[in-house]
Amino acid sequence: MSINKKILLCFIALVVVGAVSITLLHRSPKYLEQQQQAQQAQTVHSQDTKLPYDYLNNVIAQSGAACSVYYHSLENEDVFYNYSGKMPAGDMVRLYVAAGVLRQVEDKELALDEVYTLREKDFRPDSPVLGKLPVGSRLTVQNLLEDMLLQNDATALYKLIWIAGREDLNSWLAKQGYADTVIGIHQLPSGENGEDVLAPQEKRQLSYTSVNDLVNLLTRLYEGKCVSQKQDAYLVGLLRKQPGRDMLGALLPKKTKIAGLQSDRGAVLGSVGIIYGKEKYVLAILMDKAVRPEESRKTINQISSIIFNTVNDKEVFKK
């Protein structure tokens, strides 16, 4: 047999072996399980809504980051989400801390006018308000709450967690069904008024949440079912004063009111808000591994604009 025929036979044998291997792999229990999990993670939404799913999915796919989106109408059953698993929370953790603190205020475990003193070890970077104050300054819980939300002040965030107790906050979040949300222990004490050090076996962990938990929290706030009607109205009022509009609100009409919060921590970006348009809805977008933050921010702008235009003028994407 000539050398050329031997080479040809070897090539054919390799092709046959490869085809058989791929077939067996695709029929293996592990592969089938992975495929089932992938299908469960695909876009899920109501069949009747007018949202342009293909267009939205294409925009998300081109974001250059791990991107999770959840839209929920406050007036009907329309929803859209591409993935609602656990992701780094970034500054979104402030929303849960605020709700947890107000829960303790409602239960009379805390009072908004209760006063605390700033210690030297309370100070953290990224504190545009409290970072300018001297050691020994006295602040109320309400001062801390508003500086945390409206000024994105890290010292106010950590001080509130120290006051309310990280474990108590996480316990409340779990009981409320925020299954993907946890306040981590990166630079945070574990117990109420605890020492600002980690236990010997304790490792620093990030805070996590999901777009599902964020949408549920804001929906409950809107309906007055998160803490109480009084506390929920107060928190929504603070969120409506948010100065930042360069994410969800960047491409929306300036008159459009938004009650929300946004996060911009390096490669972790996110924004969530109640959008008061012709139809009211909640939109949450989280991004991780955003190696090109400016491009990822533009993606958030675009997703928000697409959804806003669709729900306010359902003829836009029928062409």
Buried (B, 14 or more C-beta within 10 A) or exposed (E): EEEEEEEEEEEEEEEEEEEEEEEEEEEEEEEEEEEEEEEEEEBEBEEEBEBBEEBBBEBBEEBBBBBBBBBBBBEEEBBBBBBBEBBBBBBBBBBBBBBBBBBBBBEEBBEBEBEBEBEEEBBBEEBEBBEEBEEEBEBBBBBBBBBBBBBBBBBBBBBBBBBBBBBBBBEBBEEBEBEBBBBBBEBBBBEBEBEEEBEEEEEEEBBBBBBBBBBBBBBBBBEBEBBBEEBBEBBBEBBBEBEBBEBBBBBBEEEBEBBBBBBBBEBBBBBBBBBBBEBBBBBBBBBBEBEEBEEBBBBBBBBBBBBBBBBBEEEBBEE
